[in-house]
Amino acid sequence: MSHSRGTDAASRPWAGPERRYDIVKEFTIALLVISVLAVALSGLFSSPDEKALTFKGWATSASDNFYSVTVAELAGTTESAGYGPPYNSNGDAIKLLGFFTPGKWMGVRIPVDAANDFVITPLKTQDQPADVQAALSVWTAAGADQQTTWATTYDTAIQDTAATDGAIHLDQVKSGDYGPVPALAKGLTSMAASGALDGILMGQGGYYQTDYTKQVLFFGDGSYLDDAATAAHLQGNTWGMMNETGTYPGQAWLWLYSMWYQIPAFNPAPDATTTTSLQDNADLWIFVIMMVLTALLALLPFIPGLNRIPRLIPLHRYIWRSYYRKHGNTALI
C-alpha cells in the first residue's frame, strides 16, 4: 500500500530538538501576572462604586430643597414639567433646528405629569395625616387654574427667600393664600424622609419595573443630583465620566460628545441672563454634529478627496513597514 509523502512525514518519529514544557506552570504564571495587572489597573482607572441616590437621602440631607422642588412640581415651573416632548406637550420647549424638529415629529412618547406623577399620586397611595388628607381633598376638588394660582404663588414666595444668599429659607416665607400646597409639600417631604417614596415611585410602572425615567427627572429638578455630580467631579466643566457602578474604566468614548458642550457657543456663561437659540437647542445641534461626523467616518472610503488622505499622509506605510518592504510599490496603497 502506497502512502502520500505527507502521511509518511506525519507517521515518522520526531527527530528534531526537544524542550521540556510545563503547561501548568505556564498557566499559573500567566494567571498571577494578569490578576496583579487587573487589580493594579482597576485601582488606577476604575470608577468608584457609589451608593444609589434615593429620595430618602434627598429629603433628609436637603429637606428644604426637596420641599421647594415639590412646590415647583405642583406649580409646573420645574424643568421636567416644561420639558416638552417626549414627556409633555409644552410647545415652547421643543428643540428645533430650522425645520428639523424630531421632538415634535415623535410627539409625547413617555407621558409625565409632574404634579400628579411626582406629588399627588404618591400621596394618595398611602394613608396620610388628617391635614394632608384634607389638603388632597381640597386640591382635587379645585380647578386647574386655582391649583396653578396656589402653587405658583407659594413657589414665588419660596424663591424670594433665596434672593439674598441663593439659599432657600422656608422660615422666611411670607404669609399668603397658598391653599393646600404647604400641607401637600410637607406630606411628600415626610413620605420621602421615611423611605416610602422610593418604592412608591418605582411601583408606578408595575411590579417588574426597570424604567427610572420619572425618578431621574424628579431628581434632576432639585440640587441633590447636581450636588452629587459636583462632588464626584462629573460636571461638564470638569469633563467627568463615570460608570453607574462597578470597578471598570469609565466611558472614555464620551469625551467627543462632552467636548462640544465646553464651547461657549453651545454653553452659556454661569452668570448669563439670556441665552441664544444655539444654546437653547444645544442638545439637538450636538446630536446633528455627531451624526454628520459619524456619517463622514462611515463613508470615508467613498468621499472624493477624503478617501485620498491615506495616499497623501501614508502613516500606514510606517506601521506596516515590513509588509511594504516586501511588496514595495506593488502593494495596494
Secondary structure, DSSP 8 states (H G I E B T S, - for coil): ----HHHHHHHS---S------HHHHHHHHHHHHHHHHHHHHHHHB--------HHHHHHHSHHHHHHHHHHHHHT-STTTT--TTT---GGG---BTTB-HHHHH--SS---HIIIIIIHHHHTS---HHHHHHHHHHHHS-HHHHHHHHHHHHHHHHHTTTTTSS--GGG------TTHHHHHHHHHHHHHHTHHHHHHHHTT-SS----HHHHHHHHTSSHHHHHHHHTT-SGGGT----SSSSSB--GGGHHHHHHTTSTTTS--TT-S---HHHHTHHHHHHHHHHHHHHHHHTGGGSTTGGGHHHHS-HHHHHTHHHHHHHGGGS--
